């Protein structure tokens, strides 16, 4: 019998992990872009 | 540990060191070091708050509690998550508007600099001791998991790398390494869950076995007489609200947000994602009641499980996850100690110090805090077995009155003066200490019928002494503050005091996109707050009805919590 409870919790956790790798990378790239623009300004 | 595991751990530690060195280039001034230049974005903020919040106390200590007494311990995390959502929407954005770095700084604005100095000193010392406690607890767990007994190997792994990158990179290094460490923690915990469940025959077999072994109470979220029962949850509501509103490590991360709306988003997201995360350490602990029965010292359960059931490579990944959980908390707390010392003690006494000088001081005090942590851990904490519990008890008693004077009366009552704050603090802490001593002695209250009704037969009061002490210190401070204030003149409205109440007023009705105002104007915002209220009332009803063993207590509480989270998420993504 398939253990829906365990794999359901695993699935939610895995989904959170994927989102929290992808979105912070994007946010960090945005931060880096802003810093470089600020450094270029006189 | 096999060579593969050692390589994984060494590789992880080296990556964290490199990340810390990289972010040291982003430190130009004290605000960069203490609050990451106030530029953190929502998802990075959520990750750093979660990483700071979750440490080996969750994976080892709380798991041990679940092994001994069942699911009820999960509320330690869940109520904390609800408190994060509440505080993120209604409290911290007010403080973020004031552009402060610490809670004692807020206390000076509201009352006077002596209270700032007093609380700053207590908290700096308290955090140093807490750091030593968690370092020693983590070291003992790692010794049990891997068999490496050399204490200094674990001090270097858990503490030295974190001290180095915190000293050179400050809050930038702490926040960004926390984001990586959150992902590593999550990956390690995800790997453990199916391994534990497979070993025990998966969830249906685990539930059937526990019921057959007479451990049905282990499976209830709300119990009447277990150690983590309805009374424990009520005390956690207070302690967690206090923690989410004034804990320096959490708040310092929040103060690093780019604007008040980001604070709200980050804290709400952190509260929500940590909720399913908690199952990843609680469920394997329940599985171990079947896999490793009869272990007296509950803190040994998960280390024994990791040592016996995790294969080569997997153990290395899980060790990285445990290291990540501990390093994120240690680095955040060291950064907090250094900020408290520099901001509230040093700068309080030497007001003419230049920003460059303060940056040097905060760096040196980061290093000093790290060294103190190691010395305390090796020479003091290592001699005592029960320090974690003792530390949590003391914190519950001395911190609850600070919450009352800072948030309850500090933000919402102009009548409260500094004399009331000091008097109320002393009354609250004393009442908490007295209550703890009384109930630790396991008094015989069986003559009172209400005790049987609410707690069942054979009550062991000592197991709830901490919870009752927190309730007593809160209640006494709530009464003591206005009582003492009444004997002295009203607080003079200084410019800083006006700013505090001004921040509160503008939080009520601001219209800027970067702000989040407490009174929603859109239908979506009002729906969000409505759901939060309904959800919290349902949760509270579920918890209180657990005292009389109401059949649907657990469902009401868990369902209410979920509705509360939906409401919070709706609120922060509206006006």
Interface residues (C-beta under 8 A of the other chain):
Chain A: X1 X3 X5 X6 X7 X9 X10 X12 X13 X14 X16 X17 X19 X20 X21 X23 X24 X27 X28 X30 X31 X35
Chain B: X26 X39 X41 X42 X43 X44 X46 X47 X176 X179 X182 X183 X186 X187 X189 X190 X193 X194 X197 X202 X203 X204 X273 X276 X277 X279 X280 X283
